[in-house]
Amino acid sequence: MDESQQWMAFGRWIVEQREHLGLRRRDAARRAKIPETMWRDLETGRKEAIGGIRLLPNPSPEVLERVAEALEVPVEDVLARIGRPRPRPRSLAAVPSAADAGRGEEGGLLALKLRRLSERDRTLVERLVDAMLEHDERS
């Protein structure tokens, strides 16, 4: 199956999932916090650029995560249907366990708190920390 067919199949699947939940396209887009036009592009498997040129959708991982949440399906299902692997968690995802945190290791309480966050939130925290460290290195 070529990429165009894969996006069209993905679009049909999105429509099925949306209809299963009894949602209109507008409602699904609002739930996902994305423009209705972007939702339409995902459902049709294409978007139109300037001059009527048809392009394949290229949503960010964040958009795909929002679509999964709106459709109440695991993000892995969404990613698998378009042939994208689930992004591997970076260093903060490998936070020590609660048992390690209780051993008095440096940062144990923070590590425990980070483990309780969703993967998405850990990624956001990591980006914030990276930006702070980068800022300190430049100062």
N, C-alpha and C positions, 0 to 999 in steps of 0.2 A: 504494500500500500504506500503510495507516495505521500508527501507531507500535506498536499492539498486535500487528498481524500481523508487523511487522518484528522485534519481540522474539521472537515465536514461531518465526519462520524462523531467527533467530540461535540460539535454543535447540536447534533441530533440527541446525543446523550444528555446534554445540559437541558434541552427542551423537555425531555422525558422526566428528568429529575425535578425540574421546576413545576411541571404540570402535576407530578405526583404529590407535591406539597401544596398544590392548589394556588400557586402564585402566578400573577401576571408578570410579564417581563419587567414592567416598571417597578413592581414591588420587589422582585428579586434583585434588581440593580440597586435599589435603595438599601436593601438588607446588606448587600455586599459593599455599599458605599462607593460605588463606581458609577460613571455616567451610563445612562440607558443606552446610548449609542455604542459604548464599549461592550455592554452585555449583548446587544444585537450583533455586533461583529463576532463575538464568540459563538453565538448561536448559529450564525450563517457560515462561519468558517472563513470569513474574508472581511476586509474593510476596503473602502474606496478612498484613494488618495486624490490629490489634486489632479484634475484632468481625467477623472474617471478610471484611473489605473487601479486595478484590484490587487490588493496585497493580502498576504496571510497575516492573521493576528500574531502579535508577539507580546503577550502580556507578561508583566513582571511576576516574579515569584510571589510578591505581596498581593497582587491582584488575584492570582490563582488561589492563594490562601483564603482571601475574602470570598471568592466564588464558592470554595468548598464549605466555608462556614455558612454562607447563605443557603446552600443546598443541603446542609446538614449531612455532609459526607466527609470521610477522611481526606485530607489533602493528598495523601498518597494515591487515592483513586483518581483524583483529578490529574495529578502529574503523570501517572502511568498511562492515562488515555491519550496524552499528547507526547508520550515518549520522553519525558523529562524525569531524570532521577531525583529523588528527594535530596535536597541539599544536606550535606553532612554538617552536623553541628561542629562549631569550632571550639576553641579552648574552653570557654565557659561552660559548654555542655558537658565537659568531662570534669565537672566539679566533684570533689571528694564526697563520699557518702556521709550520711548523718553520723554513722559510727566513727568515721575519721574525724569529723568535726568535733565530736565529743572528746577526743583524745588530747585536746588542748593544742592542736596544730595551729600555726599562725593563720588567721583568716577563717577559722573554723565556723564561727557564727555566720559570717558573710557567705561562706560556701553552703551552709545549710539553707540559708534564705534563697540563694540562687537556685538550688536544686528544686525548690518549690515552685519556681516560675515555669511558665510554659516555654517551649523551645523558642517560640517567636520572641517572647519577652527577654529570654537570655541573650538572644542575638542582638536585640536592641540595646541591652545593657553593655554587651561586649563592644558594640560600635561606639557607644558613649565613652567607655573606658579607653578604647583605641584613640578616639579623638582627643581626649584629655591628655593621654600620654604623648601624642604627637605634638600637641600644643606646648607641653612642658619641654619637649626636646628642642623646639624652636626658640623657646624663651631663654 
